[in-house]
Structures are given as structure tokens and as C-alpha cells.
Amino acid sequence: MSDPLVHSEEPMSSPASTATVIKFAISDLGSKNGHHAFEQLCTHLARARIASNVLPATGPVSAGGDQGRDFETFAVSSERRSAPPAAASPDRIVFACTIQRRGVARKIRADVDKICRSGERPDQVVIFVGSDIEVAVRHKLQAWARTEHAVALEIFDAEAITALLCENDLFWIAEEFLHVPVQLGPRRLGQLSDLLSAQAEAASRTPHGHWGLTTPRLLDVYIDRRVQSRTKAGEVVSVRDDRLTDLVSTRSGHLLLIGAPGTGKTTLVQQLVTKLAAGWSPGAPLPESIPLRILARDLVGGEASFSECVRYAVYRTARTQGPLDPDLFAQGQGGRDWLVIVDGIDEISDYADRAAVISLIAQRARQHHGHRFIVVTRPLSTDELQPLSDAGFHEARLPGFTVEDLGDFSMRWFQASKSADPQGLAAAFMEAALQDAHLLEVLQVPLFATVAVAAFADDPASRLPNNRLDLINRFMQGIDERSRPRRDPSVEVIARDQLDELIGELAEQTVAGTGDLAATLREWMQTNDLVRNS
């Protein structure tokens, strides 16, 4: 049988899979003469869940051995019985462990006999077993112990031990004594869940929401895009955006996505992250590729390990609820590769910094540590991007909107914005675009299409400018009008000379230390008709 800890072809990436690995490792101890490791494992379990006052039993066979007692509790004063999660027990509890697979019931009887007939009589015996015990057999053994020795007997079989080791605070025991990979632990799976949720939330934000727009959700207005790629034979093919991961997995494993300014590169990769991350839930297998969108500029100047540089960049892009392990991104997790999307290489203004980040990515891509990369950038010189080509990156390009794309996008925008007549607005918008060749050319750039549809929604009667500068100016005027504070009509504006007079009166009272300043202010405002009675 192959060892699933090393050679598993099925990714171990869910709590159920983790339990399978732990249980296999427990059962495999018998073939590895692993009684000592099992005994240490059970000692830590007992301290954590049964009684904190546990003392390992020692003693050579010539001196009587351990009398069947692998470890037991020691007497404590009442003041010391308070060490959560397992308090010190006032009872005498004796523990025994066995990884024997055959004749387990007979072995348990022999251990209980030996424990109860030697040394101080226990109040309870707890047996840890490295195989499964049927419920009926356990109940018979417990009844026998009560009748024969007047002692309570508890049996933790492999299934029960596995369940305990899967708990967050006990998984380290499985790591230490069973060599279960940390990637399978509940703490690590919890971090992955937190990370995927944060990535999905960050990716759902409309990129231009900070402009002052009341923007609809990206998910509601996004239209499927296509990227252009070349086959090995040189043929240009069109690939749907949701199949970008196919390009990554079937070609070199890494993709260089190039697009002109405003073509929607960031929006495209945000949507890819959303599709990969949003559908995952704890307990389910991880996505085929674990998405991780970071900004290229956040990798600048990183002198720590690659994993720590990425962790810092992740914190800058998507805020997780809790901290992430420094080594989380050092290799793939749960049998899955990281899909590291590095967005905005071109936004690193310094040439040397840009070259250093490109070199870092290329070097990591060649090392094959469970990372696949999608690098996103505007067109740069061939020389600058050569390290990525040398590392095996496959190139794809993102074109602008087609007329069909523009119509679909405008309809979705007006529908998501809760317009009174979205179909009518979309038709009027497209009619204006199709009647002006210059405007239509401008709107093929998704960024300007977004600006235009927002401006058109504000004032459908006004003609849209057919050049980028005037279109931006029209859009910014709309933002300025929306952001300008509105004056409360119930309050008059105070003239400068009136304000000087008020300040003088308040200053005199302050220096003299007399009068009620608030009352003076109210009286002054009423005298000057600056407050209207409602």
C-alpha cells in the first residue's frame, strides 16, 4: 500500500481527507514498531482532554516494569485543579496504550487485570487503542471491568483518537508524532478559508468605485471576455476568460496577460478570482487552483522569503480576519497549486524595481514549488519581459470591447443601477454610439465605456463627447455636482463682517470670564435672523 502522506494522487484538502490521513498514520504505527510514538501521542491527548496531572510511568522490567501502566495521574491539592482545557483530576486514573491489531479485546482484559492487581488501585482505567473497537465489544469490556475489578473503563479507539487529533488545538500532536503535513491541519484549512473569503470580497469590488460613482456590483455588470492566444503552430485562438486556468494548466503552467490601458485587465482577473474562490466552503475540496491576486508594486523591495513577500502583498490587497502563517505561501496547499495573479507590473514606475519583481517571479516559476502565475501588464518592451518568456510563460492578449460586448455591458449597467427604463436607456446609448464612429472607437476601451455609460445615465438628453478628454471632463463634472455639499435652506450664510462681529463679542466674554457663551451665540444668531424658527 502506498503511503498517502507522500504519494497520494488524490489531493488531501478537506477535514474528511485529513481524518483519513491521520487514521491511516495511526494504523501504520504497528508496522513501524511505533509503540513509543503512540504512547507519547496518547500522553499529550490525555493531558489535554482527560486530566492535566499526568505522570509517565517508567521502570525496567527487572524492577517490576511499568506494571501495565503507560502513564497515570498523580495526586494534587485542590488549589491546583484548574488547568483548562483538562483540569487536574482528583481521581487515580491509569492509562495504557496498545497498537496491537489482533486479539485486542484479550489484550485490554490482560492490561486491566495487571493494572488492578499491582500498585495502587485506580478509580478509572483508560485504554488507547490503535485500531477500531466495535461498540458492542467496548460495552462488554466496560461491564466486565466493573464486575471483575469494580473499576470504570474508558476505551479510545483509532476513530476516537482521530476525531480528537482533528481538533484545532490538538492537531500539532498529529504533526509531531504521526508526521501529518501541516497543510492538512484545521488551523491551516481555517486560514485558507479566511483567505479565500477575503480574496472573493476584494475581487467583487468595482475597480472605479472610488471615483464617487454609485456603482453596481462588479458581478452584476461583468460580461464574459475573450483573450487571444497562439497555439504552438502559431494559430491565433480566442479563449473565454473563465478558461484562463486551462491555458495555465495545459501550456507552460504560467501566463503573461497583456492588455492596453483601460481594456479591463484588472476586472478580468478579479472575476477569475471570484469564480475560483467564492464557491468554496469549509469542508469542501479546495479549488483546483487556489487564487491569490496581489499587486506587483507590493512586491517591490522585498528582502524576506518569497512566502513572506507574498503574505505582505496579500494583506495589502485583501484583509483577512486573522493572521496568516509566514510559510503559508512557500508551497502548494492540500494538494493544490497557488494561482498567483500578479497585477500591474507596468505600474511599477522605477525600471530597476520593475526588473527585480519580474526576475523574482521568473525565478519562482522555474522552481516549481506549487505556484502557477498569471502576470498582468500593459505592453512593455520585449527585453523587459524576456525573463518571463525564458521561464516558460505563455503569452495572451486582451482586446477591447466589440459592439456586441458594449450593448451587453450597457444593458447590464442600467439594469443593475435600477434605472426606470434600462432597455430604453441601453438602446438610446447604443444608438448614440453607433451614429458616431469616433465615439464608438473610444467606447471599445472598457474603461471609457464605463465612464460613458455612467455619464449617459446622469443626463441621457445630452450628447456624449466623441473624444476621451471631453468624455472624462463630462464625467468629472457629474462627480463634482454630486459631491458638492448642499446648504441647509433653514440656515442663512454668515457674512464675513457678521462673523468678525460675533468673534469679537465671544472673545470679550472669554477674556472677562463672564457670561454664558452658548447663550450669547444663540441670542446673537436670533438677533441677526440667522436661525429660522420651524
N, C-alpha and C positions, 0 to 999 in steps of 0.2 A: 504493500500500500504506500502510495506517495504521501509525503508529509505536506498537508495543506498550508502549513506555516511558511513553506519555502517554495513549493512547486505548484500551488493551486492555480488552475487555469480559470476558475470562476472567481471573480472579484469578491472578496470578503468585505462587504461595505454596508452591512446593516446590523442592528442589535442581534437578530436571529443568527446571522452568519458568525458574529463574534462569539455567541454562545456555542456554536458548533465547533469552532476552533478551540475554545477553552476546554470543552468536554473531551475532544479528541486528545488534547495535550495531557489531560488527567489520565485517561485510559492508557496512554502510551508510556506512562511512567513505569509500569510493570515490566515492559520490555527493555527499559533503560536502567534497571536497578535503582529506581528513583525514590526509594522509601524515605531517605533523609530529606530530599527536597519536599516531598509530600508532607512530612512531619512539620517542617518549618512553615510551609504554607498554612497548614491547619492551626498551628500555634498562633499565627497572626490573625487568622479568621476568628479563633476563639477569643482572643483579646479584644477584637473589635466588636463582636456581636454577642458574646455569651458572658464573659467576665474579664475584667481588666487585670485582676490579680492572679495571673497565670505564671507558673514556675515550671520550666522544662525539667523533666526527670533525667537523671544521669546515673551512671554506676556500672562498673564492669560486671560481666556475667559471674566471675569468681566470687564477687561480693554480694551475689543475690540478684544482679541485673537491675533493670528498672521496674521489676515486679509487674510487668504488663502495663505500666503507666508511662505513656509517652510524655505527658505533662499533666499538671494538676494545679488547682488553686492553692494559695497559701492564706493563712489566717490574717485578717485585717481588723483594725479598730473601726468603730462606727464612723469616726471622723473622716476616714479615707474612702468611704464607699460612695464616691461621687466623681467618676471619670467617664463622661459620656464619650461615644455612644453606648458603651457597655460599662455599667457600674461594677465596682468590686463586689463580688458575691460573698455573703457570709457563710454559704454552704460549702461543704467539701465536695468539689467536683473533680473527677478524674477523667482524663481524656486518653483515648487510644486511637491509633491510625493503622489502616491496612490498605495496601494496593493489591492484595490477593484477589484473583478473579474467580477461582473455583473454590467451592466449599465455603463461601463467605459466611453463611449463617452459622456453620460449625465453628469457624474462626471467631465470630463475635461471641458465641457462648463460652469458648475457651478463654477469651480475653476477660470477659466479665467474671468468670469463675476465679481466674488468677488474681484479678484486682480486688475482689471481695474477700479472698482468703489470705491476703497478705497485706501488711501495712495497715494504716488507719482506715477504718471502714468509711466509704464515701456516702454522701447523701444522694449523689447522682453520678451516672456514668454516661459520657458522651463518646460515641464511636464515629470517626470519619472514615468513610469507605470510598475507594477509588473506582467503584463500579456501581451500577444501579441496583437497588433493592426494591422488590415489589412491596406494595403497601401491605398486603396480607401477611407477608413474611415479617415485615417490620413490626406489625401489631402482635404477632405471635411471640417474637423475641422480647418485646416490651412486657407482655403478660408473664412470660417465663421469668424475667428478671425480678418482677415484683413478687412472684410466688416463691421463687427459689432463694432470692437474696434480699428481699424487701428493699430494693433499690430502684430508683427511677432511671430508665434507659432512654437516651435520645440517639437517633442514628441519622447522620448527614451523609447521604449517598452522593454519587457523582452529579446527579441532576440538581440536588440542593446546593452543593458546593459551587457548581457552575453559576446558578442563579445569584449567589452571593458575590461571586467574583465579577459579575457583570455590573454590579452597582458602582456608582461613580467613585466613591471614596475607597473602594476595595480593589479596583482594577489593577492598581500598582502591584498587588500581590501576584496576579497572573503574569504581569510583565517580568517580575523579579524571579519567580520560581518556575514558571512554565514557559518563559521566553515568548509570550504572546506579543506581537508587534503593537507598539503604542498607537499606531494608526487605527486599530480596531477598538480602542477603548471608548467608553461612553463620553468621557471628557473630550476626546478628540472629535467624536461624532457630533457632540454638542457645539463645539467651536465651528465645525463645518456647517451645521445648521444655521448658526448665528451669522456666519459669513455669507452664506447663500441668500439669506433673507435680506441682509444689508445690501448686497450687490443688486438683488432684484429691485429693492426700493429705490436705490440710487439710479438704476437704469431706467426706471419708469418716469423720471422727471423730464419734462420737455426742455431741451437744451437752452431755449431762448426765453424761459420763464422770467429770468432776472431783468428782462427789458421793461418790465412794467405791464406786460400783457396779462390779461386774464386768460391764460391758455388752457385748452382742453388737455386731457391726459394724452401722453405720447401713444399709449396703447390704442386710443380711440381714433387717432388721425393717421397712424402709421400705415403706409401702403407697402406691399411687397416690392422689393427692389431686385435687380439682377446685376451681377458683376460679370465682367468679361475676362475670360481666362484663355490660355492657349494650351492645346494638347501637346504631347511630345512631338507630334508630326507638324506642329505649327498652326493647326487649325484653331480659329477663334471660336470659342463656345460661350454660351450665356448660361450662368448658373444662378439659381434663386438664392436669395440671401440666407434663407434658413438651411441651405445645404452647404454653407461655407465650411462647416465642420467636416463634410465629406472631402472637400479639397484638402483640408489639413491632414486627414487620416489616410487618404488614398495616394497623395503625392509625396512630398518630402517630409511631411509632418509639420511644416511651418509655412505661413502665408504672409506675403507682403502685399497689403491692400493700399493702392494708390488712388487718390481722387483729387480733382481740382478743388480750390476753395469753395465752400458752400454746397458741395454735392451731397452732403448728408452722411459723411463717413462716421461721425460720432453717433448719430442717430441709428445708423445701421448696426453698429456693434452694441449699442445699448439694447436694441431689440433682440439681438442674438443672446445677450446675457439674460434678458428677461425670459426668453423661451427656455433656456437651459436651466435657469435657477428657480424660476417662480413655481414650477410644477413639482418641485421636490418637497417631501415632508419627512420628518424624523421617522425612522423605522423602514422607510423605503430604500431601495438601492440608490446609490448616488448616480447623478447624471453620467453619461458615457464620458464626457469631459467636464471637469469642474471649472466653471467660468470665473475669470478673475480679471476685471477691467481696471487698469491703472493708467495714470498719466505719465508720459515719458519724462516730463520735467521733474517729477518726483523721484526719479532715479539718478538725477544729477548729483555728483559729489559723494555718492555712497561709498564709504570705505569699509563697511561691515560686510558680512557674508551676503550672498545673493538672497537667501531666505529673509534676512533681516531688512535688506533694502526693499524687498517686495512688501514685507509687512508694514513698513513705514508708508510706502506708496498706497497700500490698501487703506490704511487709517485716514489718509488724506482724501480718498475718493468716496469711501462708504464707511460710515461709522458703525462699528459692531457694538453690541450691548456689553460684551465683556472682552478681556484681553485675549490675544492670540499667542500661542507658543512661538518662541523665536525660530524653532526649526520646522514650523508647520509647512512652509513652502520649499523646504530643502529637497523634497522628492514627492512623487505622486502619493495619493492617499486612498486607502481602501481598494487598491487595485485599479484606480482611475488616474488618468493624467490630468494635471492642471492645464487648462486652456488659458494662457496668459495673453490678454489683449493689451498691448502697449499702444496707447492712443496719443497722437500728436507729436511724433518725432520732430516734425518741422517747426513746432512751437518752441523748441529749444533754440534760442537766438544765437548763443555762442557756438561757433563752429567746433571748437575743441571739445566742449561739453557734449555736443551732439554726436561727435565721432566716438567719444568714450562710452556713451549709452549704447550706440549701435554695436560697438565692439563687445560690450558686456552681454548683450542679448545674443549675438552671434556665437560667442564662446559658450554660453549656457546651452544654446540649441545643439551644439555639436556634442555635448557631454551626455545627452540622453538620460537625464535624471527624473524622468516622469513629467517633463514640461513640453507642451506644444505652444507655439507662439503665433499670434496674429499681430503684425506690426502695421500700424495705420499712419499714413503720412500724405501730405501734399507731394507733388512731384519734386524730387531732389536730383542732384547730378548722379550719373551712373557711378562715378568714383566713390561718392559718399555711401551709396547703398551696396557697393561691391562686397563688403564683408558678409552681408546677409545672403547675397547670391552664393558666395563661397560656402556658406553654412547650409546650403540646400533649400533656402526659402523659395517657394513658388510665387510668382507674381500674378496679381489680379488687379483689374481697374474698375472703378465705379463711375459709370457715365451719369449724365444729368437726367432730369425728367423727360419722358415722352409726353405727347399731347394727351394720351390716354391716362398716364400717371397724374398729370396735372388736373384733369377732370375728376378723377377718383379722389385725389387729395383734397380739392376744394369742397367736394360734396361731404367728405368725412369731417372736415373742419367746421362747416356750417351746421352739420347735424350735432356734432359734439358740443358746439357752442350754444346749443339750444336756440338757434335762430328761429324766428316765426315761420319763415318760408325757406328752408335750406335748399330745396330743389330749385326754387326760383332764383335764389341768390347764386347758386353754383352755375346755373345756366347763363345768367347775366355776366358773371365773372368770365366764363369761358368765351362768351360772345365778344367781350371786350378784348380778350387775349388774342383770339383768332383774327380779329379785324386789324391788328397792328403787328406786323412781322417783327419789328424791333422789340416790342413788349414781349412777344411770345419767346423770342430768343433769350431775353433776360429771365423769364419765368422757368426756363429749363433748369436753372440752378435752384435746387430746393430751398436754399436759404432765402433767396429773393421771392420765391413763390410763397413762402411763409409770411414774409413782410407784406407782400401784395394782398394776400387773402385777408390778413388782419386789417390792413388799411381799407380795403374794399368793404369789409364788414362794418367799419365805423361810418363810412359815407359812400353807399353804393351809387349815389347820383353823380358823384364827381369822377371825372375821367382819370384813369390811372396813368401816371407818367411812364414813358417808354424807355427811360434810361435809369441806370442803377442809382446815380446820385440823387436825382429828383425823387425817385421812389423811396429812398431812405429818408430824405427830408420830409416827405409827406407822412411817412410812418412816425418819425420822431415828433412831428408837430402834434400828432394824435396822442402820443405818450405824454407830451408836455401839458396838453389840455386836461388829460385825465389825472395827472399827478398834481396839478395846481390846486392848492388848498382853497376851499370855498369859505367865504366870510359869512359868519352868522348874521343874518339880517336884523336880529334883535339887538345887536351891539354896534354902536357907531364907532367909526375910526377916530382915534385921538390925534388931534393935530399936534405938530411939534411944539408950538408955543404953549398949548394947553399942558402938554407933558412936562415942559420945563416948570410951569407954574405949580403942578402937582408935586414934583420932586422937591421944589423949594419949600412948600408947606410941610411935607413929611420930614425933611431934613431939619427944619426949625424945631419941630416937636421932638425929634430924636435927640438933638443936642441939649434941649431944655430938660429932657427926661420927663415930660408931662404929656397927658392926653392918651387917648386910645387910637393908635394908628389905623386899625381896621375901620373903626367908626368914622374917622376923618376921611378915609378913602371912599367909603360908601356915600357920605354926605357930599363930598366934592363931585362924585360922578353923577349923583342925582341933581345937584345944582347946575351942572353943565349939560344936562339932558343926555347923558351917555348910557343910561340904562332905561329901557322901556319896560313899563310895568305890564305884566302879562294878564 
